[in-house]
Amino acid sequence: MANLKAEVTLEWGDDQYLFALKASQIEELEKLCDEGIGRIAARVFSRVDFSYKHVRETIRLGLIGGGMPAVEASRLTKTYVDGVPMDAVYDPSSTVKTASAILQAVYFGWEDLPAATSGEPVSPEPKQTSGSTGRRRGERASTRTQSEK
């Protein structure tokens, strides 16, 4: 069953925390980053083309959306985001991996996110539609059978 609240509980910092980006947090994130949520998510998922603000504010606002008071969320962000490595290879709760998992919950609504220890964003498997012909674009279907050729 999909997680319709788009929440995720992650091991981060010194404990497990509930993260959620609800409408008001998404709007604040967009305002702070001067970009839409789609661009922010794409940048963080890429792990290359993101800004510090994308990652930091996703985590801070995710804590607030998860129910934490803003003052406490700011304190934890200062402690566990400011001045620490952005994407330490062997740290499953690095800032980039944490921000990515929060944004994955918003985008995909998974009840149980796949392990994010690799830091690779995971997307749902593409589904083939029943109308798919298996032909490449521009290729015409042949009405002749093999024996007619």
Summary of the structure (lengths in Angstrom):
residues: 149
radius of gyration: 20.2
end to end distance: 50.0
largest distance: 76.6
contacts: 375
relative contact order: 0.16
helix: 42%
strand: 8%
